[in-house]
Amino acid sequence: MIAVIGSSNMDIVFNVDHFTLPGETQKALSLDFYYGGKGANQAVAVAKLSEEPVCFCSCLGNDDYGKEISKNFQNYKIEGYIVEKNEKTGRAYIEVDKSGENRIILFPGANEKVDKLRVDKFLNQYGKNIEICLLQNEIPMESVEYAVSRLKKENITIVYDPAPVGGTEIEIIDGIDFLTPNEKEFKFLCEKTKIPFDENDPKQSMSTFKDLSKVKNLILKMGDKGVYYLDEQNNFGNIRKLKVNAIDTTGAGDVFNGAFAVAFGKSKDLLKSLNFANVAAALSVTKKGAQSSIPKKEQVLSHFQITS
Ligand code: RIB
């Protein structure tokens, strides 16, 4: 079973002509509500692409957003999350500009309640059935660190997205199976560890960072430049970005990680899994919203076969 430990949000999305400048007031071109949150996006991506139940350690608020999100989870056979009394469901206020890029203000709300105790209860209940667990940074960092230490002890494969940027301590990623930063997140990690980063030639910094952090596989999501990988045997490569008409990039990184976990769980083949994830993420940016844009398994499979 694939598990996710992370956030759930309601995304309140404003399509705008340009990102609002300091002191400026502009009219939004449209307003939409989508299910989001990095953890939930990954959980739904796994559910949609594997067509299997997913366990998800997350907290919703006891409000209308929480009720709606809970119904959505039930549709996808996502279990393990809880509803916290007297808490507001997390929400993200998102501006999407004409090129499909986004800016996000996050209100964590109930996501702050994913504490060590919750992680413990979740892993006590589901741990034995979990093969791969996905993590990100939208819950308290001490919970992420705690989850990593327990997952390692239980030999569960960890796919960790150090997003949003900040918070990730180098000590916690020691020995992690897959670290999947985007360019900004990797730059942050390089600055923290005083490793020079050259975006046109990331191989050297990836290699230095991998040696220092002892991450097993480093997967660098570089947007237009595609995905770079440096695997356990130090094989380095690049998977080119697919050419698509990008409308909204929100959640593309989450779709990538969910799809990667599904494909790796089935094939144990890094390259195949990265290609599958690359297709899923590319398809997702052609539609609006985070979870609403996650492609169906057949759509991805028509571009790429997972099984060997
Ligand atoms: O990664 C995209 C997600 O980040 C959005 O769905 C939003 O909720 C923010 O958490």
Boltz pocket constraint, residues with backbone or C-beta under 6 A from the ligand:
constraints:
  - pocket:
      binder: B
      contacts: [[A, 9], [A, 10], [A, 11], [A, 35], [A, 36], [A, 37], [A, 38], [A, 41], [A, 91], [A, 92], [A, 104], [A, 106], [A, 138], [A, 250], [A, 251], [A, 252], [A, 253], [A, 254], [A, 290]]
      max_distance: 6.0
